[in-house]
Amino acid sequence: MAALVLFGGGGDLAMGMLLPSLYFLEHDGLLPDGLKIIGAARSEETPAEYIAKVKASVESKADGAWSDDVWARFAARLDYLAVDATSAESLKPLKDKVGPGECTSFLAVSPSLYARIVTAMRAAGLAEADDRVVLEKPVGRDLETFREIDDAVSDAFSEQQVFRIDHYLGKETVQNLIALRFGNTVFEPLWNSQNIDHVQITVGETVGVGDRWPYYDEYGALRDMLQNHMLQLLCLVAMEPPADLEPDSVRNEKVKVLRSLRRITPEEAERVTVRGQYVAGTSEGKAVPGYDDERGLDSDTETFVAVRADVDNWRWAGVPFFMRTGKRLPEKRTEIVIQFKEVPHSIFEGGRGVIQANKLVIELQPEEDISLSVMNKRPGLDQRMQLQPIRMSLSWGQEDKDARPPRRRIAYERLLLDALNGDSTLFVRRDEAEQAWKWVDEVSEAWAEGQVKPVEYAAGTWGPREASYLLARTGRSWNVGNE
Ligand code: BG6
């Protein structure tokens, strides 16, 4: 019988995301038969107490998917053990609970504990050949610390057994991007510098850092979001068609993109990056404090970052990739915009000015949608043809209307299922994480060397105006939120 162990089983990630995701998988009949789910954490509580907490959390997230029968089936899988996960001695009873079958361990704990936990797991027999380990980001805070942790992980597990999570890869629309690019012939011939002017990736959040600051202050937006989620999105847009969807086929292509990213030198950093930090302002109609006020003292950590990245290869030469992410922005909006070039010549009255260049918008949040803007004739008998832009949704065909899923899936559902099935296509390989750290380290080193401090922006705005200038300097503008 297989087991899933959730280290940090009582923490926010496990309670808020993992256990609700597992419940939904149970609801849809997707959990492997006989799978045991064991919460493991420091707190001394009985399995019954733990299960009661899980129930409260799952019920609050389940909405229409709550069912007493499903819960009864799910609860029957659950168990709990109080452990010190860094001690092999303390993990032995856990090994007994897991039994002889394959075991997937999810480390939903502080990454500073990863190295000690995997070492203890190995000694306790929880890192056998069939076992797997799932690591939540961030693994390390730079290339060096990533390697330290990952070396300890690879002493205990082979690369095939390690599943480094980036929950953005579990998002439905991100996978839809792969379907769109490689399941159609119409986009691929256009997917290059001849036709695409630039690419934008925005991950805007309305939330502030709040009481997460002890973690956040050490990482900042660059390491928290750009090193992982945003570079992963960039890779999926920029990669060459893989031979198939096997884990290494896809990951080989992503690594090539990361290796092609142009270095950001200290001289360049000022021109191609923007660091920001929110000060007091208004968010969703309420007055909110600045980051320093939440933090309790002055900090140089960025809560906003915008970067121009260049992918130096044949396909993308001359096509900038603009990325920006920030806390306390006006909207929770995540989108990838593929901005096509303008028509070379306009046959319409008004010249090229009346024609908006085509734009493919892949929206992850607030809606999950892919839309293409095209120019269209305004209906009517105008003597001279009048044009108008229209937006066509490519996500749901007419025939799919009834198939639209009733609820948005949690990204972890897909990823937990894949980890349990041993499919690592949507997980990050070691060399991929290393390349991403390498590039991001150069940015943070350039900031340190040039003493680039975050620029203030008021909470509730789209970041410092320098982020708008970053594009404006090249004659471009953000799809939303320009100064
Ligand atoms: C996490 C970051 O990885 O992603 C958080 O640590 C961020 O700071 C979160 O809020 C955003 O995820 P999502 O899925 O809500 O866009």
Boltz pocket constraint, residues with backbone or C-beta under 6 A from the ligand:
constraints:
  - pocket:
      binder: B
      contacts: [[A, 205], [A, 224], [A, 225], [A, 334]]
      max_distance: 6.0
